[in-house]
Amino acid sequence: MVQLVVVGIGCATTVRVATFPVDVAARGVAEAATLVEKGVVGVGKGVAQAVSSPFRSQEIIGKASWYGRAHHGKRTASGEIYDMYKLTAAHRSLPYGTKVNVTNMQNGRAVVVKINDRGPASKRRVIDLSFAAAKEIGLAERGSEQVQLTVLD
């Protein structure tokens, strides 16, 4: 693994130390930054991890929230148009296209979402769900809830 310093990735203009496999690092900082932006390499807690990292079977417990009408029809970080009626979500570091099972720990209801955006903005939450996904697990009415995320692929 090779460490590169990548400046200005994500919403904040901060310096992040990124660890990439040698073949990615050899392409240069500009291409490494592009790979992060496209979701080929995920950024989490200030450190980038190659997608080849073992995301599978990863389980995360934390607060989930949802976003809807204000973002509906706008472009997501992945380039897709956000549709609040599709089963999608925003996560800080999982690669775009990753399928995640989200289980509401209060009622046991679950939904599978596709990561297509970056977020949530609040550091106290682990995922932002689309309105449809939030409604599916009974989260839309409460706004936020404790959930368990299980990365499927």
N, C-alpha and C positions, 0 to 999 in steps of 0.2 A: 504494500500500500504506500502511496505517495501523498503527502499533504500539500495542498495548495491554499493560498489565501484568496478568497473570492469576495469582492466588494459589491455591496448593493443588491444582494439577492433577496427577493421577497419584498414585503411592504416597507420594512424599515431600511434605512441606509446604514447598515452595520457591517463590520468586517466579520466574516465567518471563516473558520478554519474548516476546510473540506477534505475528507479523506476519500480518495478515488483509487480504483485499481490502476496499476501502472499503464495499461493500454489506454485508459481514458485520460490520465494525467499527461501522457505523451502528446495528446492532441492539442494541449494548451489550455490556458485559463479561459479564454473566450469560448471555446467549444464546451468546456466543462460547465461554465455558467449557463450556456444554452441548454445543455442536457438537464440541468436542474430545473430551469424554467419550463421545459417541455414535460417534466415529470419522469424522465428516464432515470434520473437520479433524484432521490427524495431528500429533503432537508428537514432535519428534526433537531431541536434543542441546539441550534447553531452548528451542528455537524452534519455534513452530507453523507449519505450512505448509498452505495451502489445498490441497484435493484436486486442484484444477485444475493444481497443479504437475506437471511432467513426471515422474511416477513410472514411466510406461511405459518399457520397455527399460532400466530401471535395473538395474545388476548390482552385487552386494555379495558380497565374499568375507570369510569369518570362521568362527568356531566355532559349531556348532549343538549343542544338547543336546535332551533330551526329557523330558516329564513324563507321568505315568500315573496309577496307582491312587489315590494320595493326593488327586488332584483330580477323579477320575472322578465324574460325577453332580453336580458343583458348578457354579454359575453362572460363566460367563466374563465378562470385562469388557464384551463386546458384549451380554450378556444371555442368550446361548445357554447351554444345559446342555452342559458338557464331556463328550464321549464319546471315551475314549481309543482307540476302534476306528474312528474317522473320520479322514479325512485333513485335519487342521486344524493351526494353528500360532499361536504368540504372537509378535508383533513390536512394538517400541516405537512406531513412528510410521506404518507403512502403514495406510491406512484399512481398517476392517472390511469383509470381503467380497472383498478383493483376492486374486487368484490369483497364487501364486508358485511357480515351478519351483525345486526345491531339488536340487542335484546334489552327491553325496558325491565329493569330489575324490580320495579314496583308491581307490575302485573304479568310479567313473563312473556308478553307479546314480542314477536321478533319480525324483522324485515331485512331483506338483503338489498344493499344499495351499491351503486357504482361511484367511486371517487372521481369527480370531474372538476373539482375546484379546490382552492386553498383556503384555509381558515380552521377554526373559528378565530375571530379577532380577539376574544377574551381568552387569556391564558388559563382561566379556571375551567374551561370546557375542552373536551377532547375531539368533538365532532359537531358540525352543523349539518342538520338534515334538511332535505327539501320538505316543503309543506306536505306532500303526499306521503313521504316516508314517516314524518312525524305523526301524521294522522293515523297511519297504519298501526303504530305501536302505542297510540294513546298519549302522545306527547304534545300534540298541537294545542290542546286545551290548557295545559299547565305551563307551557313555555320552555321549561327545562326539566330534566329528570336524570337520575343515575342510570347509566347503561353499561352493558358489557359489549365490547367490540371483539369479534373474532374474524381475523383476516382469512378469507377463503382462497383467494388466488391473486 
